[in-house]
């Protein structure tokens, strides 16, 4: 028997090639907030609701062991998902494109809360970010 239970993602760490550019994307475009800066580690902690995204520089203490920057030959991860509300595909897509962000059409995808619509977009280092809306509530049974 495990002595613990997973509750949610606490944080993830992304290696980034241009820290100011990545901070601008996550803060200005997605709405994260800087909660702590660790210059000694080349790290910035970003608050994202109940979790955090940590950005580390490629040349910093934490980023160096990861090798080359993410690119066409390799990535940091496949993608990560941020749960958002409200989810208006048209408004969301227009907003992201106006910010110069590559965004793909919404699709129904499965996640922690169930199946619902989400879009994929890409941060400045090419990391794929899924923005997932609320799960539709099941329709009430029809009365006859």
Phi and psi in radians as a Rosetta constraint file:
Dihedral C 1 N 2 CA 2 C 2 CIRCULARHARMONIC -1.230 0.35
Dihedral N 2 CA 2 C 2 N 3 CIRCULARHARMONIC 2.442 0.35
Dihedral C 2 N 3 CA 3 C 3 CIRCULARHARMONIC -1.504 0.35
Dihedral N 3 CA 3 C 3 N 4 CIRCULARHARMONIC 0.326 0.35
Dihedral C 3 N 4 CA 4 C 4 CIRCULARHARMONIC -2.709 0.35
Dihedral N 4 CA 4 C 4 N 5 CIRCULARHARMONIC 2.909 0.35
Dihedral C 4 N 5 CA 5 C 5 CIRCULARHARMONIC -2.388 0.35
Dihedral N 5 CA 5 C 5 N 6 CIRCULARHARMONIC 2.354 0.35
Dihedral C 5 N 6 CA 6 C 6 CIRCULARHARMONIC -1.260 0.35
Dihedral N 6 CA 6 C 6 N 7 CIRCULARHARMONIC 2.292 0.35
Dihedral C 6 N 7 CA 7 C 7 CIRCULARHARMONIC -1.791 0.35
Dihedral N 7 CA 7 C 7 N 8 CIRCULARHARMONIC -0.734 0.35
Dihedral C 7 N 8 CA 8 C 8 CIRCULARHARMONIC -3.027 0.35
Dihedral N 8 CA 8 C 8 N 9 CIRCULARHARMONIC 2.979 0.35
Dihedral C 8 N 9 CA 9 C 9 CIRCULARHARMONIC -1.247 0.35
Dihedral N 9 CA 9 C 9 N 10 CIRCULARHARMONIC 2.252 0.35
Dihedral C 9 N 10 CA 10 C 10 CIRCULARHARMONIC -1.476 0.35
Dihedral N 10 CA 10 C 10 N 11 CIRCULARHARMONIC -0.893 0.35
Dihedral C 10 N 11 CA 11 C 11 CIRCULARHARMONIC -2.815 0.35
Dihedral N 11 CA 11 C 11 N 12 CIRCULARHARMONIC 2.851 0.35
Dihedral C 11 N 12 CA 12 C 12 CIRCULARHARMONIC -2.358 0.35
Dihedral N 12 CA 12 C 12 N 13 CIRCULARHARMONIC 2.713 0.35
Dihedral C 12 N 13 CA 13 C 13 CIRCULARHARMONIC -2.081 0.35
Dihedral N 13 CA 13 C 13 N 14 CIRCULARHARMONIC 2.173 0.35
Dihedral C 13 N 14 CA 14 C 14 CIRCULARHARMONIC -1.956 0.35
Dihedral N 14 CA 14 C 14 N 15 CIRCULARHARMONIC 2.303 0.35
Dihedral C 14 N 15 CA 15 C 15 CIRCULARHARMONIC -1.458 0.35
Dihedral N 15 CA 15 C 15 N 16 CIRCULARHARMONIC 2.272 0.35
Dihedral C 15 N 16 CA 16 C 16 CIRCULARHARMONIC -2.246 0.35
Dihedral N 16 CA 16 C 16 N 17 CIRCULARHARMONIC 2.580 0.35
Dihedral C 16 N 17 CA 17 C 17 CIRCULARHARMONIC -1.493 0.35
Dihedral N 17 CA 17 C 17 N 18 CIRCULARHARMONIC -0.425 0.35
Dihedral C 17 N 18 CA 18 C 18 CIRCULARHARMONIC -2.439 0.35
Dihedral N 18 CA 18 C 18 N 19 CIRCULARHARMONIC 1.683 0.35
Dihedral C 18 N 19 CA 19 C 19 CIRCULARHARMONIC -1.027 0.35
Dihedral N 19 CA 19 C 19 N 20 CIRCULARHARMONIC -0.853 0.35
Dihedral C 19 N 20 CA 20 C 20 CIRCULARHARMONIC -1.025 0.35
Dihedral N 20 CA 20 C 20 N 21 CIRCULARHARMONIC -0.701 0.35
Dihedral C 20 N 21 CA 21 C 21 CIRCULARHARMONIC -1.114 0.35
Dihedral N 21 CA 21 C 21 N 22 CIRCULARHARMONIC -0.731 0.35
Dihedral C 21 N 22 CA 22 C 22 CIRCULARHARMONIC -1.215 0.35
Dihedral N 22 CA 22 C 22 N 23 CIRCULARHARMONIC -0.694 0.35
Dihedral C 22 N 23 CA 23 C 23 CIRCULARHARMONIC -1.040 0.35
Dihedral N 23 CA 23 C 23 N 24 CIRCULARHARMONIC -0.774 0.35
Dihedral C 23 N 24 CA 24 C 24 CIRCULARHARMONIC -1.036 0.35
Dihedral N 24 CA 24 C 24 N 25 CIRCULARHARMONIC -0.758 0.35
Dihedral C 24 N 25 CA 25 C 25 CIRCULARHARMONIC -1.079 0.35
Dihedral N 25 CA 25 C 25 N 26 CIRCULARHARMONIC -0.926 0.35
Dihedral C 25 N 26 CA 26 C 26 CIRCULARHARMONIC -1.234 0.35
Dihedral N 26 CA 26 C 26 N 27 CIRCULARHARMONIC -0.565 0.35
Dihedral C 26 N 27 CA 27 C 27 CIRCULARHARMONIC -1.499 0.35
Dihedral N 27 CA 27 C 27 N 28 CIRCULARHARMONIC -0.977 0.35
Dihedral C 27 N 28 CA 28 C 28 CIRCULARHARMONIC -1.311 0.35
Dihedral N 28 CA 28 C 28 N 29 CIRCULARHARMONIC -0.658 0.35
Dihedral C 28 N 29 CA 29 C 29 CIRCULARHARMONIC -1.554 0.35
Dihedral N 29 CA 29 C 29 N 30 CIRCULARHARMONIC -0.842 0.35
Dihedral C 29 N 30 CA 30 C 30 CIRCULARHARMONIC -1.637 0.35
Dihedral N 30 CA 30 C 30 N 31 CIRCULARHARMONIC -0.278 0.35
Dihedral C 30 N 31 CA 31 C 31 CIRCULARHARMONIC 1.598 0.35
Dihedral N 31 CA 31 C 31 N 32 CIRCULARHARMONIC 0.241 0.35
Dihedral C 31 N 32 CA 32 C 32 CIRCULARHARMONIC -1.213 0.35
Dihedral N 32 CA 32 C 32 N 33 CIRCULARHARMONIC 2.877 0.35
Dihedral C 32 N 33 CA 33 C 33 CIRCULARHARMONIC -2.203 0.35
Dihedral N 33 CA 33 C 33 N 34 CIRCULARHARMONIC 2.520 0.35
Dihedral C 33 N 34 CA 34 C 34 CIRCULARHARMONIC -1.282 0.35
Dihedral N 34 CA 34 C 34 N 35 CIRCULARHARMONIC 2.132 0.35
Dihedral C 34 N 35 CA 35 C 35 CIRCULARHARMONIC -1.850 0.35
Dihedral N 35 CA 35 C 35 N 36 CIRCULARHARMONIC -0.382 0.35
Dihedral C 35 N 36 CA 36 C 36 CIRCULARHARMONIC -2.890 0.35
Dihedral N 36 CA 36 C 36 N 37 CIRCULARHARMONIC 2.525 0.35
Dihedral C 36 N 37 CA 37 C 37 CIRCULARHARMONIC -2.098 0.35
Dihedral N 37 CA 37 C 37 N 38 CIRCULARHARMONIC 2.254 0.35
Dihedral C 37 N 38 CA 38 C 38 CIRCULARHARMONIC -2.062 0.35
Dihedral N 38 CA 38 C 38 N 39 CIRCULARHARMONIC 1.456 0.35
Dihedral C 38 N 39 CA 39 C 39 CIRCULARHARMONIC -1.050 0.35
Dihedral N 39 CA 39 C 39 N 40 CIRCULARHARMONIC -0.568 0.35
Dihedral C 39 N 40 CA 40 C 40 CIRCULARHARMONIC -1.101 0.35
Dihedral N 40 CA 40 C 40 N 41 CIRCULARHARMONIC -0.430 0.35
Dihedral C 40 N 41 CA 41 C 41 CIRCULARHARMONIC -1.860 0.35
Dihedral N 41 CA 41 C 41 N 42 CIRCULARHARMONIC -0.111 0.35
Dihedral C 41 N 42 CA 42 C 42 CIRCULARHARMONIC 1.180 0.35
Dihedral N 42 CA 42 C 42 N 43 CIRCULARHARMONIC 0.704 0.35
Dihedral C 42 N 43 CA 43 C 43 CIRCULARHARMONIC -2.265 0.35
Dihedral N 43 CA 43 C 43 N 44 CIRCULARHARMONIC 2.482 0.35
Dihedral C 43 N 44 CA 44 C 44 CIRCULARHARMONIC -2.201 0.35
Dihedral N 44 CA 44 C 44 N 45 CIRCULARHARMONIC 2.243 0.35
Dihedral C 44 N 45 CA 45 C 45 CIRCULARHARMONIC -1.648 0.35
Dihedral N 45 CA 45 C 45 N 46 CIRCULARHARMONIC 2.237 0.35
Dihedral C 45 N 46 CA 46 C 46 CIRCULARHARMONIC -2.016 0.35
Dihedral N 46 CA 46 C 46 N 47 CIRCULARHARMONIC 2.238 0.35
Dihedral C 46 N 47 CA 47 C 47 CIRCULARHARMONIC -1.387 0.35
Dihedral N 47 CA 47 C 47 N 48 CIRCULARHARMONIC 2.368 0.35
Dihedral C 47 N 48 CA 48 C 48 CIRCULARHARMONIC -2.389 0.35
Dihedral N 48 CA 48 C 48 N 49 CIRCULARHARMONIC 1.194 0.35
Dihedral C 48 N 49 CA 49 C 49 CIRCULARHARMONIC 1.304 0.35
Dihedral N 49 CA 49 C 49 N 50 CIRCULARHARMONIC -2.069 0.35
Dihedral C 49 N 50 CA 50 C 50 CIRCULARHARMONIC -1.629 0.35
Dihedral N 50 CA 50 C 50 N 51 CIRCULARHARMONIC 0.021 0.35
Dihedral C 50 N 51 CA 51 C 51 CIRCULARHARMONIC -2.207 0.35
Dihedral N 51 CA 51 C 51 N 52 CIRCULARHARMONIC -3.120 0.35
Dihedral C 51 N 52 CA 52 C 52 CIRCULARHARMONIC -2.366 0.35
Dihedral N 52 CA 52 C 52 N 53 CIRCULARHARMONIC 2.635 0.35
Dihedral C 52 N 53 CA 53 C 53 CIRCULARHARMONIC -1.995 0.35
Dihedral N 53 CA 53 C 53 N 54 CIRCULARHARMONIC 2.173 0.35
Dihedral C 53 N 54 CA 54 C 54 CIRCULARHARMONIC -1.808 0.35
Dihedral N 54 CA 54 C 54 N 55 CIRCULARHARMONIC 2.272 0.35
Dihedral C 54 N 55 CA 55 C 55 CIRCULARHARMONIC -1.844 0.35
Dihedral N 55 CA 55 C 55 N 56 CIRCULARHARMONIC 2.264 0.35
Dihedral C 55 N 56 CA 56 C 56 CIRCULARHARMONIC -2.164 0.35
Dihedral N 56 CA 56 C 56 N 57 CIRCULARHARMONIC 2.467 0.35
Dihedral C 56 N 57 CA 57 C 57 CIRCULARHARMONIC -1.294 0.35
Dihedral N 57 CA 57 C 57 N 58 CIRCULARHARMONIC 2.619 0.35
Dihedral C 57 N 58 CA 58 C 58 CIRCULARHARMONIC -1.122 0.35
Dihedral N 58 CA 58 C 58 N 59 CIRCULARHARMONIC -0.518 0.35
Dihedral C 58 N 59 CA 59 C 59 CIRCULARHARMONIC -1.690 0.35
Dihedral N 59 CA 59 C 59 N 60 CIRCULARHARMONIC 0.068 0.35
Dihedral C 59 N 60 CA 60 C 60 CIRCULARHARMONIC -1.461 0.35
Dihedral N 60 CA 60 C 60 N 61 CIRCULARHARMONIC 3.022 0.35
Dihedral C 60 N 61 CA 61 C 61 CIRCULARHARMONIC -0.938 0.35
Dihedral N 61 CA 61 C 61 N 62 CIRCULARHARMONIC -0.770 0.35
Dihedral C 61 N 62 CA 62 C 62 CIRCULARHARMONIC -1.444 0.35
Dihedral N 62 CA 62 C 62 N 63 CIRCULARHARMONIC -0.525 0.35
Dihedral C 62 N 63 CA 63 C 63 CIRCULARHARMONIC -1.427 0.35
Dihedral N 63 CA 63 C 63 N 64 CIRCULARHARMONIC -0.537 0.35
Dihedral C 63 N 64 CA 64 C 64 CIRCULARHARMONIC -0.983 0.35
Dihedral N 64 CA 64 C 64 N 65 CIRCULARHARMONIC -0.795 0.35
Dihedral C 64 N 65 CA 65 C 65 CIRCULARHARMONIC -1.095 0.35
Dihedral N 65 CA 65 C 65 N 66 CIRCULARHARMONIC -0.248 0.35
Dihedral C 65 N 66 CA 66 C 66 CIRCULARHARMONIC -1.405 0.35
Dihedral N 66 CA 66 C 66 N 67 CIRCULARHARMONIC -0.118 0.35
Dihedral C 66 N 67 CA 67 C 67 CIRCULARHARMONIC 1.435 0.35
Dihedral N 67 CA 67 C 67 N 68 CIRCULARHARMONIC -2.550 0.35
Dihedral C 67 N 68 CA 68 C 68 CIRCULARHARMONIC -1.118 0.35
Dihedral N 68 CA 68 C 68 N 69 CIRCULARHARMONIC 2.793 0.35
Dihedral C 68 N 69 CA 69 C 69 CIRCULARHARMONIC -1.136 0.35
Dihedral N 69 CA 69 C 69 N 70 CIRCULARHARMONIC 2.682 0.35
Dihedral C 69 N 70 CA 70 C 70 CIRCULARHARMONIC -1.069 0.35
Dihedral N 70 CA 70 C 70 N 71 CIRCULARHARMONIC 2.537 0.35
Dihedral C 70 N 71 CA 71 C 71 CIRCULARHARMONIC -2.986 0.35
Dihedral N 71 CA 71 C 71 N 72 CIRCULARHARMONIC -2.782 0.35
Dihedral C 71 N 72 CA 72 C 72 CIRCULARHARMONIC -1.062 0.35
Dihedral N 72 CA 72 C 72 N 73 CIRCULARHARMONIC -0.526 0.35
Dihedral C 72 N 73 CA 73 C 73 CIRCULARHARMONIC -1.508 0.35
Dihedral N 73 CA 73 C 73 N 74 CIRCULARHARMONIC -0.203 0.35
Dihedral C 73 N 74 CA 74 C 74 CIRCULARHARMONIC -3.093 0.35
Dihedral N 74 CA 74 C 74 N 75 CIRCULARHARMONIC 2.698 0.35
Dihedral C 74 N 75 CA 75 C 75 CIRCULARHARMONIC -2.215 0.35
Dihedral N 75 CA 75 C 75 N 76 CIRCULARHARMONIC 2.902 0.35
Dihedral C 75 N 76 CA 76 C 76 CIRCULARHARMONIC -1.236 0.35
Dihedral N 76 CA 76 C 76 N 77 CIRCULARHARMONIC -0.643 0.35
Dihedral C 76 N 77 CA 77 C 77 CIRCULARHARMONIC -2.871 0.35
Dihedral N 77 CA 77 C 77 N 78 CIRCULARHARMONIC 2.960 0.35
Dihedral C 77 N 78 CA 78 C 78 CIRCULARHARMONIC -1.239 0.35
Dihedral N 78 CA 78 C 78 N 79 CIRCULARHARMONIC -1.019 0.35
Dihedral C 78 N 79 CA 79 C 79 CIRCULARHARMONIC -2.923 0.35
Dihedral N 79 CA 79 C 79 N 80 CIRCULARHARMONIC 2.928 0.35
Dihedral C 79 N 80 CA 80 C 80 CIRCULARHARMONIC -2.343 0.35
Dihedral N 80 CA 80 C 80 N 81 CIRCULARHARMONIC 2.779 0.35
Dihedral C 80 N 81 CA 81 C 81 CIRCULARHARMONIC -2.071 0.35
Dihedral N 81 CA 81 C 81 N 82 CIRCULARHARMONIC 2.315 0.35
Dihedral C 81 N 82 CA 82 C 82 CIRCULARHARMONIC -1.962 0.35
Dihedral N 82 CA 82 C 82 N 83 CIRCULARHARMONIC 2.210 0.35
Dihedral C 82 N 83 CA 83 C 83 CIRCULARHARMONIC -1.402 0.35
Dihedral N 83 CA 83 C 83 N 84 CIRCULARHARMONIC 2.176 0.35
Dihedral C 83 N 84 CA 84 C 84 CIRCULARHARMONIC -2.165 0.35
Dihedral N 84 CA 84 C 84 N 85 CIRCULARHARMONIC 2.804 0.35
Dihedral C 84 N 85 CA 85 C 85 CIRCULARHARMONIC -2.635 0.35
Dihedral N 85 CA 85 C 85 N 86 CIRCULARHARMONIC 2.448 0.35
Dihedral C 85 N 86 CA 86 C 86 CIRCULARHARMONIC -1.334 0.35
Dihedral N 86 CA 86 C 86 N 87 CIRCULARHARMONIC 3.029 0.35
Dihedral C 86 N 87 CA 87 C 87 CIRCULARHARMONIC -2.094 0.35
Dihedral N 87 CA 87 C 87 N 88 CIRCULARHARMONIC 1.803 0.35
Dihedral C 87 N 88 CA 88 C 88 CIRCULARHARMONIC -2.126 0.35
Dihedral N 88 CA 88 C 88 N 89 CIRCULARHARMONIC 1.758 0.35
Dihedral C 88 N 89 CA 89 C 89 CIRCULARHARMONIC -0.938 0.35
Dihedral N 89 CA 89 C 89 N 90 CIRCULARHARMONIC -0.800 0.35
Dihedral C 89 N 90 CA 90 C 90 CIRCULARHARMONIC -1.097 0.35
Dihedral N 90 CA 90 C 90 N 91 CIRCULARHARMONIC -0.853 0.35
Dihedral C 90 N 91 CA 91 C 91 CIRCULARHARMONIC -1.150 0.35
Dihedral N 91 CA 91 C 91 N 92 CIRCULARHARMONIC -0.720 0.35
Dihedral C 91 N 92 CA 92 C 92 CIRCULARHARMONIC -1.113 0.35
Dihedral N 92 CA 92 C 92 N 93 CIRCULARHARMONIC -0.813 0.35
Dihedral C 92 N 93 CA 93 C 93 CIRCULARHARMONIC -1.099 0.35
Dihedral N 93 CA 93 C 93 N 94 CIRCULARHARMONIC -0.777 0.35
Dihedral C 93 N 94 CA 94 C 94 CIRCULARHARMONIC -1.082 0.35
Dihedral N 94 CA 94 C 94 N 95 CIRCULARHARMONIC -0.748 0.35
Dihedral C 94 N 95 CA 95 C 95 CIRCULARHARMONIC -1.088 0.35
Dihedral N 95 CA 95 C 95 N 96 CIRCULARHARMONIC -0.847 0.35
Dihedral C 95 N 96 CA 96 C 96 CIRCULARHARMONIC -1.135 0.35
Dihedral N 96 CA 96 C 96 N 97 CIRCULARHARMONIC -0.753 0.35
Dihedral C 96 N 97 CA 97 C 97 CIRCULARHARMONIC -1.122 0.35
Dihedral N 97 CA 97 C 97 N 98 CIRCULARHARMONIC -0.666 0.35
Dihedral C 97 N 98 CA 98 C 98 CIRCULARHARMONIC -1.112 0.35
Dihedral N 98 CA 98 C 98 N 99 CIRCULARHARMONIC -0.470 0.35
Dihedral C 98 N 99 CA 99 C 99 CIRCULARHARMONIC -1.508 0.35
Dihedral N 99 CA 99 C 99 N 100 CIRCULARHARMONIC 0.065 0.35
Dihedral C 99 N 100 CA 100 C 100 CIRCULARHARMONIC 1.404 0.35
Dihedral N 100 CA 100 C 100 N 101 CIRCULARHARMONIC 0.351 0.35
Dihedral C 100 N 101 CA 101 C 101 CIRCULARHARMONIC -1.696 0.35
Dihedral N 101 CA 101 C 101 N 102 CIRCULARHARMONIC 2.316 0.35
Dihedral C 101 N 102 CA 102 C 102 CIRCULARHARMONIC -1.263 0.35
Dihedral N 102 CA 102 C 102 N 103 CIRCULARHARMONIC 2.238 0.35
Dihedral C 102 N 103 CA 103 C 103 CIRCULARHARMONIC -2.367 0.35
Dihedral N 103 CA 103 C 103 N 104 CIRCULARHARMONIC 2.477 0.35
Dihedral C 103 N 104 CA 104 C 104 CIRCULARHARMONIC -1.782 0.35
Dihedral N 104 CA 104 C 104 N 105 CIRCULARHARMONIC 2.761 0.35
Dihedral C 104 N 105 CA 105 C 105 CIRCULARHARMONIC -1.046 0.35
Dihedral N 105 CA 105 C 105 N 106 CIRCULARHARMONIC 2.656 0.35
Dihedral C 105 N 106 CA 106 C 106 CIRCULARHARMONIC -1.164 0.35
Dihedral N 106 CA 106 C 106 N 107 CIRCULARHARMONIC 2.537 0.35
Dihedral C 106 N 107 CA 107 C 107 CIRCULARHARMONIC -2.431 0.35
Dihedral N 107 CA 107 C 107 N 108 CIRCULARHARMONIC 2.763 0.35
Dihedral C 107 N 108 CA 108 C 108 CIRCULARHARMONIC -1.391 0.35
Dihedral N 108 CA 108 C 108 N 109 CIRCULARHARMONIC 2.182 0.35
Dihedral C 108 N 109 CA 109 C 109 CIRCULARHARMONIC -2.387 0.35
Dihedral N 109 CA 109 C 109 N 110 CIRCULARHARMONIC 2.703 0.35
Dihedral C 109 N 110 CA 110 C 110 CIRCULARHARMONIC -1.584 0.35
Dihedral N 110 CA 110 C 110 N 111 CIRCULARHARMONIC 2.413 0.35
Dihedral C 110 N 111 CA 111 C 111 CIRCULARHARMONIC -2.564 0.35
Dihedral N 111 CA 111 C 111 N 112 CIRCULARHARMONIC -2.915 0.35
Dihedral C 111 N 112 CA 112 C 112 CIRCULARHARMONIC -1.012 0.35
Dihedral N 112 CA 112 C 112 N 113 CIRCULARHARMONIC -0.555 0.35
Dihedral C 112 N 113 CA 113 C 113 CIRCULARHARMONIC -1.719 0.35
Dihedral N 113 CA 113 C 113 N 114 CIRCULARHARMONIC -0.077 0.35
Dihedral C 113 N 114 CA 114 C 114 CIRCULARHARMONIC 2.206 0.35
Dihedral N 114 CA 114 C 114 N 115 CIRCULARHARMONIC -2.795 0.35
Dihedral C 114 N 115 CA 115 C 115 CIRCULARHARMONIC -1.688 0.35
Dihedral N 115 CA 115 C 115 N 116 CIRCULARHARMONIC 2.292 0.35
Dihedral C 115 N 116 CA 116 C 116 CIRCULARHARMONIC -2.870 0.35
Dihedral N 116 CA 116 C 116 N 117 CIRCULARHARMONIC 3.077 0.35
Dihedral C 116 N 117 CA 117 C 117 CIRCULARHARMONIC -1.333 0.35
Dihedral N 117 CA 117 C 117 N 118 CIRCULARHARMONIC 2.525 0.35
Dihedral C 117 N 118 CA 118 C 118 CIRCULARHARMONIC -2.670 0.35
Dihedral N 118 CA 118 C 118 N 119 CIRCULARHARMONIC 2.823 0.35
Dihedral C 118 N 119 CA 119 C 119 CIRCULARHARMONIC -2.120 0.35
Dihedral N 119 CA 119 C 119 N 120 CIRCULARHARMONIC 2.644 0.35
Dihedral C 119 N 120 CA 120 C 120 CIRCULARHARMONIC -1.797 0.35
Dihedral N 120 CA 120 C 120 N 121 CIRCULARHARMONIC 2.400 0.35
Dihedral C 120 N 121 CA 121 C 121 CIRCULARHARMONIC -2.391 0.35
Dihedral N 121 CA 121 C 121 N 122 CIRCULARHARMONIC 3.131 0.35
Dihedral C 121 N 122 CA 122 C 122 CIRCULARHARMONIC -2.303 0.35
Dihedral N 122 CA 122 C 122 N 123 CIRCULARHARMONIC 2.335 0.35
Dihedral C 122 N 123 CA 123 C 123 CIRCULARHARMONIC -1.367 0.35
Dihedral N 123 CA 123 C 123 N 124 CIRCULARHARMONIC 3.084 0.35
Dihedral C 123 N 124 CA 124 C 124 CIRCULARHARMONIC -1.060 0.35
Dihedral N 124 CA 124 C 124 N 125 CIRCULARHARMONIC -0.374 0.35
Dihedral C 124 N 125 CA 125 C 125 CIRCULARHARMONIC -1.680 0.35
Dihedral N 125 CA 125 C 125 N 126 CIRCULARHARMONIC 0.124 0.35
Dihedral C 125 N 126 CA 126 C 126 CIRCULARHARMONIC 1.492 0.35
Dihedral N 126 CA 126 C 126 N 127 CIRCULARHARMONIC 0.113 0.35
Dihedral C 126 N 127 CA 127 C 127 CIRCULARHARMONIC -1.215 0.35
Dihedral N 127 CA 127 C 127 N 128 CIRCULARHARMONIC 2.322 0.35
Dihedral C 127 N 128 CA 128 C 128 CIRCULARHARMONIC -1.442 0.35
Dihedral N 128 CA 128 C 128 N 129 CIRCULARHARMONIC 2.210 0.35
Dihedral C 128 N 129 CA 129 C 129 CIRCULARHARMONIC -2.035 0.35
Dihedral N 129 CA 129 C 129 N 130 CIRCULARHARMONIC 2.200 0.35
Dihedral C 129 N 130 CA 130 C 130 CIRCULARHARMONIC -1.712 0.35
Dihedral N 130 CA 130 C 130 N 131 CIRCULARHARMONIC 2.248 0.35
Dihedral C 130 N 131 CA 131 C 131 CIRCULARHARMONIC -1.903 0.35
Dihedral N 131 CA 131 C 131 N 132 CIRCULARHARMONIC 1.950 0.35
Dihedral C 131 N 132 CA 132 C 132 CIRCULARHARMONIC -1.955 0.35
Dihedral N 132 CA 132 C 132 N 133 CIRCULARHARMONIC 2.309 0.35
Dihedral C 132 N 133 CA 133 C 133 CIRCULARHARMONIC -1.522 0.35
Dihedral N 133 CA 133 C 133 N 134 CIRCULARHARMONIC -3.127 0.35
Dihedral C 133 N 134 CA 134 C 134 CIRCULARHARMONIC -1.160 0.35
Dihedral N 134 CA 134 C 134 N 135 CIRCULARHARMONIC 2.726 0.35
Dihedral C 134 N 135 CA 135 C 135 CIRCULARHARMONIC -1.458 0.35
Dihedral N 135 CA 135 C 135 N 136 CIRCULARHARMONIC 2.225 0.35
Dihedral C 135 N 136 CA 136 C 136 CIRCULARHARMONIC -1.057 0.35
Dihedral N 136 CA 136 C 136 N 137 CIRCULARHARMONIC 2.425 0.35
Dihedral C 136 N 137 CA 137 C 137 CIRCULARHARMONIC -1.334 0.35
Dihedral N 137 CA 137 C 137 N 138 CIRCULARHARMONIC 2.540 0.35
Dihedral C 137 N 138 CA 138 C 138 CIRCULARHARMONIC -1.106 0.35
Dihedral N 138 CA 138 C 138 N 139 CIRCULARHARMONIC 2.533 0.35
Dihedral C 138 N 139 CA 139 C 139 CIRCULARHARMONIC -1.179 0.35
Dihedral N 139 CA 139 C 139 N 140 CIRCULARHARMONIC 2.478 0.35
Dihedral C 139 N 140 CA 140 C 140 CIRCULARHARMONIC -1.153 0.35
Dihedral N 140 CA 140 C 140 N 141 CIRCULARHARMONIC 2.533 0.35
Dihedral C 140 N 141 CA 141 C 141 CIRCULARHARMONIC -1.039 0.35
Dihedral N 141 CA 141 C 141 N 142 CIRCULARHARMONIC 2.465 0.35
Dihedral C 141 N 142 CA 142 C 142 CIRCULARHARMONIC -1.357 0.35
Dihedral N 142 CA 142 C 142 N 143 CIRCULARHARMONIC 2.394 0.35
Dihedral C 142 N 143 CA 143 C 143 CIRCULARHARMONIC -1.488 0.35
Dihedral N 143 CA 143 C 143 N 144 CIRCULARHARMONIC 2.532 0.35
